[in-house]
Amino acid sequence: MRRKDREVTDLGAIGRIIGDCKVLRLGMVDGRRPYVVPMNFGFDLRDGVLELYCHSALEGRKIEILRRNPEVCFEMDCGHKLVEAKAACSYGFAYSSVIGEGTVGFIEDPEEKLRALLKIMEHQTGRSDFSIPDAALRGVLAFRVSAGSFTAKQRLLPPGP
């Protein structure tokens, strides 16, 4: 990381950043071409291990790519705020972000799939009291991104007057 002064290494702080982000961008390789899609997600971050949970239709370009090559990268960001200044070159942007790489694993077990979907709902809504019928479980594909590595970065707003 070039800007070590913006690096976030505390796992609690990284978990809070991920908790504030609601969309991740999932990068894949389709043959020789990159392919990126925005996705809602849920997550677990325990003992330095990050797992991201996503859901999808049962088929489509993304799924075809992931079945051929499960190696992915991801990016998420939040806390966006323009940092104003007098001169154009002094403007900046406050943000928090997490970037990483990992491997996709499709979740076949119904109980594990339910857990993944509930993690997504909890992250997106703050609620964990949903029930998901079996027919809905069968009609959706769930997958886990096991992050092999990830880093976090943050530029906070400067102190106000």
C-alpha positions in Angstrom: 0.0 0.0 0.0 1.5 3.3 -1.1 -0.2 5.5 1.5 0.7 3.8 4.7 -0.8 6.8 6.6 -4.2 5.8 5.4 -3.9 2.0 6.0 -6.3 0.5 8.5 -4.9 -2.6 10.2 -7.1 -3.0 13.2 -9.6 -5.9 12.5 -12.3 -4.2 14.5 -12.0 -1.1 12.4 -11.9 -3.1 9.2 -15.1 -4.9 10.4 -16.8 -1.5 11.0 -15.8 -0.3 7.5 -17.2 -3.5 5.9 -20.3 -3.1 8.0 -20.9 0.4 6.6 -20.4 -0.7 3.0 -23.5 -2.2 1.4 -22.3 -3.0 -2.1 -19.1 -4.8 -3.2 -17.7 -4.9 -6.7 -16.8 -8.4 -7.6 -14.0 -8.7 -10.3 -13.7 -11.8 -12.4 -11.7 -12.9 -15.4 -13.8 -13.9 -18.5 -11.1 -15.5 -20.6 -8.7 -12.6 -21.1 -11.2 -9.9 -20.3 -12.1 -8.4 -16.9 -15.7 -8.5 -15.8 -17.0 -6.6 -12.7 -20.4 -6.6 -11.1 -21.8 -4.7 -8.1 -23.4 -7.0 -5.5 -25.1 -6.7 -2.2 -23.4 -9.0 0.4 -23.2 -10.3 3.9 -20.0 -11.2 5.8 -18.2 -12.9 8.6 -14.9 -11.5 9.9 -13.6 -13.7 12.7 -10.0 -14.2 13.8 -8.7 -12.4 10.7 -10.7 -14.6 8.3 -13.0 -12.7 6.0 -15.9 -14.5 4.2 -18.3 -12.6 2.0 -21.7 -14.0 1.1 -23.5 -13.2 -2.2 -26.5 -14.5 -4.0 -27.5 -14.7 -7.6 -29.8 -16.1 -10.2 -29.1 -19.8 -10.9 -27.4 -19.0 -14.2 -26.0 -16.1 -16.2 -22.7 -14.7 -17.3 -21.3 -14.2 -13.8 -22.1 -17.7 -12.8 -20.5 -19.2 -16.0 -17.3 -17.2 -15.4 -17.1 -18.2 -11.7 -17.6 -21.9 -12.6 -14.7 -21.6 -15.0 -12.4 -19.5 -12.8 -13.4 -19.1 -9.1 -10.4 -16.7 -8.4 -11.8 -13.2 -7.8 -11.0 -9.8 -6.5 -13.4 -7.4 -4.7 -13.7 -3.8 -3.7 -16.1 -2.0 -1.4 -16.1 1.7 -0.3 -18.2 4.0 1.8 -18.1 7.2 3.8 -17.9 9.4 0.7 -17.6 13.1 1.3 -16.0 15.8 -0.8 -13.2 17.7 1.1 -13.4 21.2 -0.2 -10.5 23.7 -0.5 -9.7 27.1 -2.0 -7.5 25.7 -4.8 -8.7 23.0 -7.2 -5.6 20.8 -6.6 -6.2 21.0 -2.8 -9.7 19.3 -3.0 -9.9 15.7 -1.9 -12.3 13.0 -0.9 -13.0 11.3 2.4 -13.7 7.6 2.2 -13.2 4.1 3.7 -12.5 1.1 1.5 -11.6 -2.6 1.6 -9.9 -4.4 -1.3 -9.0 -8.0 -1.5 -8.7 -11.3 -3.4 -10.2 -14.6 -2.8 -11.8 -17.8 -4.1 -15.5 -18.4 -4.7 -17.2 -21.5 -3.4 -20.8 -22.3 -4.3 -23.0 -23.2 -1.3 -25.0 -26.3 -2.0 -26.0 -27.4 1.5 -29.6 -25.9 2.2 -28.8 -25.0 5.8 -25.5 -23.3 4.9 -27.3 -21.5 2.0 -30.0 -20.3 4.4 -27.3 -19.1 6.8 -25.6 -17.2 4.0 -28.8 -15.6 2.8 -29.7 -14.5 6.3 -26.2 -13.0 6.7 -26.9 -11.0 3.6 -30.3 -9.8 4.9 -28.8 -9.0 8.3 -26.1 -6.9 6.8 -28.4 -5.1 4.4 -31.3 -4.5 6.8 -29.9 -4.8 10.3 -32.5 -7.5 11.0 -32.0 -11.3 11.5 -35.6 -12.4 11.9 -36.4 -13.4 8.3 -37.7 -16.7 7.3 -36.9 -17.9 3.7 -39.2 -20.6 2.3 -37.6 -23.7 0.8 -38.9 -22.8 -2.7 -37.0 -19.5 -2.5 -33.9 -21.3 -1.3 -34.0 -23.6 -4.3 -34.5 -20.7 -6.7 -31.4 -18.8 -5.8 -27.7 -19.5 -5.9 -25.5 -18.5 -3.0 -21.8 -18.4 -2.9 -19.0 -17.5 -0.5 -15.9 -15.5 -1.3 -13.1 -16.7 1.0 -10.8 -13.8 1.1 -7.2 -14.9 0.8 -6.0 -11.4 1.4 -7.5 -8.0 2.0 -6.5 -4.5 3.0 -8.4 -1.5 4.2 -7.7 2.2 3.7 -9.4 5.3 5.1 -9.2 9.1 4.6 -11.3 10.8 7.2 -12.7 14.3 7.1 -10.3 16.8 8.5 -11.3 18.3 11.8 -13.9 21.1 11.4 -13.7 24.6 12.7 
